[in-house]
Amino acid sequence: MKQLLLDIAPPLPPTLANFVPGCNRELLQTLNEMLAGKERFVYLWGATGCGRSHLLQAVVAAATRNQLNAVYIECGGTGDTNNTFAAANAADCVTVDNVERLSADAQIDLFSLYNRMRDEGHARLLVSGPVAPAQLGLREDLVTRLGWGLVYQVHELTDEDKAQAMKNHAASRGFDLPQEISDYLLRHGRRDLPSLIATLDALDRYSLANQRQITVPLLRELLRGAS
């Protein structure tokens, strides 16, 4: 049964359309305006699991569909961040995720990139971190630049938002989700939306494989087998 939780369809690629907004509707509107060229510098902050990476990757995907040269940079990853910033100099849209992880040299690169974008007047920069710019602990001149544009906190979804998102996802897979299933999942295990959706997918597969209705006992059985 453990394999049922692992062997599920890959998640849908991040888009602005499949981001569950909750209290972040104004932010979504701003990102759409950014794609249209009406906003150029935006900084997002929020706790792990709030959807920051989803939004940055969604903006890159949308910009690419709009025939723009778009770059997603994940700070602190396995790649060469310095070379990535050098390549970003030719981009129309740059997103920088987890900016708090930048090395000292990469902070200088981002500072220079920001100044070039501002001077040239057309490229867009979307940056994310876990806290507001002034609390990042990065070099002061970079922090100042990040605070010059629009700054939004990405608010985490409420339990009601997550329950509705799960219900909508279940409907897209062709089954009705009992409220007690949502309640159980929100009380036990990981509460971030990707994990909740992955568990729903596994539950659907397990239900079909065993030709049994989706119930809390079936969910418990699945989770016990996956532990």
C-alpha positions in Angstrom: 0.0 0.0 0.0 2.9 2.3 0.5 3.4 2.3 -3.2 -0.1 3.7 -3.7 0.9 6.9 -2.0 4.1 7.1 -4.0 2.9 5.7 -7.4 0.5 8.5 -8.3 0.1 10.7 -11.2 2.6 13.6 -11.2 1.2 16.9 -9.9 -0.1 19.3 -12.5 2.5 22.0 -13.4 2.1 25.2 -11.4 -0.1 27.8 -13.1 -1.8 30.9 -11.8 -5.1 29.3 -12.6 -4.5 26.2 -10.4 -3.2 28.3 -7.4 -5.9 28.3 -4.7 -6.0 32.0 -3.8 -7.7 32.1 -0.4 -6.8 35.6 0.9 -4.3 36.2 -1.9 -6.6 37.4 -4.7 -5.1 40.9 -4.8 -1.6 39.3 -5.2 -2.8 37.1 -8.1 -4.2 40.2 -9.8 -0.8 41.9 -9.3 1.0 39.0 -10.9 -1.3 39.0 -13.9 -0.6 42.8 -14.2 3.1 42.0 -14.0 2.8 39.6 -16.9 1.1 42.3 -18.8 4.0 44.7 -18.1 2.1 47.0 -15.7 4.2 46.0 -12.7 8.0 45.3 -12.8 9.3 44.6 -9.3 7.5 42.4 -6.8 8.6 40.7 -3.6 6.7 37.8 -2.0 7.2 36.5 1.5 5.5 33.8 3.6 6.0 30.6 5.5 7.1 27.3 4.0 4.2 25.7 2.2 2.3 28.9 1.5 2.7 28.6 -2.3 5.6 31.0 -3.0 7.5 28.6 -5.3 4.2 27.7 -7.1 3.6 31.3 -7.9 7.1 32.0 -9.1 7.1 28.9 -11.4 3.6 29.8 -12.6 4.8 33.3 -13.6 7.7 31.9 -15.5 5.4 29.4 -17.3 3.0 32.1 -18.2 5.7 34.5 -19.4 7.2 31.7 -21.6 3.8 31.1 -23.1 3.7 34.9 -23.9 6.9 34.5 -25.9 9.1 36.1 -23.2 12.5 34.9 -22.2 11.8 33.9 -18.6 14.1 32.4 -15.9 13.4 30.7 -12.6 16.3 30.8 -10.2 16.2 28.6 -7.0 18.7 30.0 -4.6 20.8 27.5 -2.6 20.1 24.7 -5.1 22.7 22.4 -6.7 23.3 24.6 -9.8 25.8 27.4 -10.2 23.7 30.5 -9.1 26.4 32.9 -10.3 26.2 31.6 -13.9 22.4 31.6 -13.7 22.4 35.3 -12.8 24.7 36.0 -15.7 22.3 34.2 -18.0 19.4 36.2 -16.5 20.8 39.4 -17.9 19.2 38.7 -21.2 15.8 37.7 -19.7 12.6 39.6 -19.9 11.2 38.0 -16.7 13.3 36.7 -13.8 12.0 35.0 -10.7 14.3 34.4 -7.7 13.1 31.8 -5.1 14.4 31.6 -1.5 16.5 34.7 -1.8 17.6 34.3 1.8 19.9 31.5 0.7 22.0 33.6 -1.6 25.8 33.6 -1.2 27.6 36.9 -0.7 28.7 36.9 -4.4 25.3 36.0 -5.6 23.8 38.9 -3.6 26.0 41.2 -5.5 24.8 39.6 -8.8 21.2 40.1 -7.8 21.9 43.7 -6.8 23.5 44.4 -10.2 20.7 42.7 -12.0 18.1 44.8 -10.2 19.9 48.0 -11.1 20.2 47.0 -14.8 16.5 46.1 -15.0 15.5 49.4 -13.4 17.8 51.4 -15.8 16.7 49.5 -18.9 13.0 49.9 -18.0 11.3 46.8 -19.4 12.3 43.5 -17.7 10.3 42.1 -14.7 11.7 40.7 -11.4 9.8 38.6 -9.0 11.6 37.5 -5.7 10.5 35.4 -2.8 11.7 34.8 0.7 10.4 33.6 4.1 10.2 37.1 5.7 9.7 40.7 4.7 12.8 42.3 3.0 14.0 44.2 6.1 14.2 40.9 8.0 16.2 39.0 5.5 19.7 39.5 6.9 21.1 40.2 3.4 23.4 43.1 2.4 21.6 46.4 3.1 21.7 47.8 -0.4 20.0 44.6 -1.8 17.4 44.6 0.9 16.6 48.3 0.1 16.1 47.4 -3.6 13.8 44.5 -2.8 11.7 46.8 -0.7 11.3 49.4 -3.5 8.8 47.4 -5.5 5.5 45.9 -4.3 5.7 43.6 -1.3 3.1 41.0 -0.6 2.8 38.4 2.2 1.5 35.1 0.8 -1.1 34.1 3.3 -1.5 30.4 4.1 -4.8 28.8 3.3 -7.4 28.4 6.0 -8.8 24.9 6.8 -11.9 26.0 5.0 -9.9 26.9 1.9 -8.0 23.6 2.0 -11.3 21.6 2.4 -12.8 23.4 -0.6 -9.7 22.8 -2.7 -9.8 19.1 -1.8 -13.5 18.9 -2.7 -12.8 20.6 -6.1 -9.9 18.2 -6.8 -12.0 15.2 -5.9 -14.8 16.4 -8.3 -12.2 16.8 -11.0 -11.3 13.1 -10.5 -15.0 12.1 -10.7 -15.9 11.4 -7.1 -17.6 13.3 -4.2 -15.5 13.9 -1.2 -17.2 13.3 2.2 -16.7 16.1 4.6 -15.4 13.6 7.2 -12.5 12.7 4.9 -11.4 16.3 4.7 -11.7 16.8 8.4 -9.7 13.6 9.1 -6.9 14.6 6.7 -6.7 18.1 8.3 -6.4 16.6 11.7 -3.7 14.0 10.9 -0.5 14.0 9.0 0.9 16.8 6.7 -1.5 19.7 6.2 0.1 21.4 3.2 -2.1 21.3 0.2 0.2 19.3 -2.1 0.4 16.5 0.5 -3.3 16.6 1.0 -4.0 16.4 -2.7 -1.4 13.5 -3.1 -3.2 11.6 -0.4 -6.6 12.1 -2.1 -5.2 10.8 -5.3 -3.8 7.7 -3.5 -7.1 7.2 -1.8 -9.0 7.3 -5.1 -6.6 4.7 -6.5 -6.9 2.5 -3.5 -10.7 2.7 -3.5 -10.9 1.7 -7.2 -8.3 -1.1 -6.7 -10.4 -2.6 -3.9 -13.8 -1.7 -5.3 -14.8 0.0 -2.0 -16.4 3.3 -1.2 -14.2 6.2 0.0 -14.7 6.3 3.8 -12.7 7.2 6.9 -12.0 3.5 7.7 -10.7 3.0 4.1 -8.5 6.1 4.5 -7.1 4.9 7.9 -6.4 1.5 6.3 -4.5 3.3 3.5 -2.5 5.5 5.8 -1.6 2.5 8.1 -0.3 0.6 5.2 1.8 3.5 4.0 3.4 4.2 7.4 
